[in-house]
Amino acid sequence: TSQWYSPETGIYHSKHPSVNLPANDSLLDVDSFIFSHKHNGRTALVDSLSGYSISYPQLFPLVQSVASGLRHHFGISQGDAVLLLLPNSIYFPVIFLALLYLGAIVIPMNPLLSVSEIKKQVTLCKTKISLAFTIYENVDKLRSWGTTPVVAVPENLVNDFKEGRFSDFHKLIAGKFDLVERPVIRQQDTAAILYSSGTTGASKGAELTHGNFIAAVELFVRFEASQYEYLSSEAVFLAVLPMFHIYGLSLFALGLLSLGPSVVVMRRFEASEMLKVIDKYGVTHFPVVPPILMALTKAAKGLCGNSLKSLKQVSSGAAPANSKIIEDFVGAFPHVDFIQGYGMTESTAVGTRGFNTKKFSKYFSVGLLAPNIQAKVVDWVNGCFLPPGSTGELWLRGPGTMKEYINNADATMSTIDKEGWLHTGDIAYFDEDGYLYIVDRLKEVIKYNGYQISPADLETVLICHPEILDVAVTGAMDKVLGEIPVAFVVRRDGSTLTEAAVIDYLAQRVAPYKKVRRVVFTKSIPKSAAGKVLRRELRKFLTSKL
Ligand code: 4UU
């Protein structure tokens, strides 16, 4: 272990050779960095349902044209903040890249968020939003609370294209504009703000720079490609994971497009449709979250003939996959290379990736540290650094680490320390071969189907209910979805508030995926002397009940 673990400093180094990151390139010095590969006219992005596609030769001119349209129609220029409230679409990467090209700041969010959730997150940025892209259903919602221009993006590319309600979008996509010149963009300039609850409290805006995204492209996506012959331009990726989340964003809207594979875009996850799409397009690479892994395994039982035979690599991440799920998947798909990846919003998805060799396949591990990344495993009680085999809080250091939580110096300081270590809030250990295992979570966040849910965000809504005196939210294990939010509620004396009423009250105010699935009425919420909710005790209570 001497080469990759230093007992003196407690630092774990990547076992991979380090990668030279471009020093001056901003992300979209497009012709030299993102789009430098030979694409031979291949399809870059294709809509799984309609078959509408954008080829590599079309992609960069389209990005430039949309960038020019954004300038001419909406006056977007460097430093302007633009909301992207969009489900997956072949146009998501185009809009994202066009905004990066202009040096604008992209703020992607789940389009299912309620207006008050969107408002709250926007308010956190203290930035004027210059423009918003969203689905048609959201347009009125967004217009109702601001003067921000809103562009509706068609979801159904076949029928929607004929409709007048998408005329602004058509102007951008189909227009011929005088090209605008790219501004000078530096690596430390902010490229995007993504929301994350971090280790504690409400959602915060993680400010990610052009340099952070360059690290994601190089260390997460392009490095892996360099290790695998089959991750060539012949690869066909399936993009089901949402591009508004860091995992999908860094892969499908950026990293993969710098390599040249085809990306088949599904607008939403639907199991039977997913199986059809894999066969129809000959999908070779499929990044998933654990629930999709289960859906694949289940589907394999009923398959005949050559179904799903095109699959070469399935990579799971964003939430823990338990060993049974993994064993079942690997058993059902012996010809597929299965790996896990680990990353965070705050690390721009850079962390670890599985790496199977002839000698071993460590399916339960999240893999090896990406190149140029360092780690520490720290005893969270006494602060000692721990060697391989010992479990503690994982710290990461490297060029993927976000700049800060926007307008939240306290949260930034308690997450990134003076030496640049990002305290992940994950409990993990390295084995003797340098492979990382995530075993638990120190932080509060609930991971539902790979999405983050901040307990504090839900508590803030619930406590406003006139009959709720005190409340705490935590995650309960769920076989399919990983975790589901459960609320512990203290009612006012004499209140007859029911479980259904609490669930409904919250459901009307937050995105559907965040609603609490169970309510436990209790006399008091366990708290520390300092008044902090003891969430582990709540979790323990839930486990003991099962
Ligand atoms: C157990 O989920 C992400 C990023 C995911 C990702 C996955 C594979 C990135 C690159 C890749 O290759 O970001 P966030 O910010 O939504 O959530 C981060 C948290 C982590 O701190 C950890 O608690 O999500 C959890 N997590 C995982 N847990 C992420 N990946 C894993 C994993 N196993 N493989």
Residues whose N, C-alpha, C, O or C-beta is under 5 A from the ligand:
A	BS01	4UU	S196 Y247 S316 G317 A318 A319 P320 A321 Q340 G341 Y342 G343 M344 T345 E346 A349 T352 V366 T424 D426 I438 G450 Q452
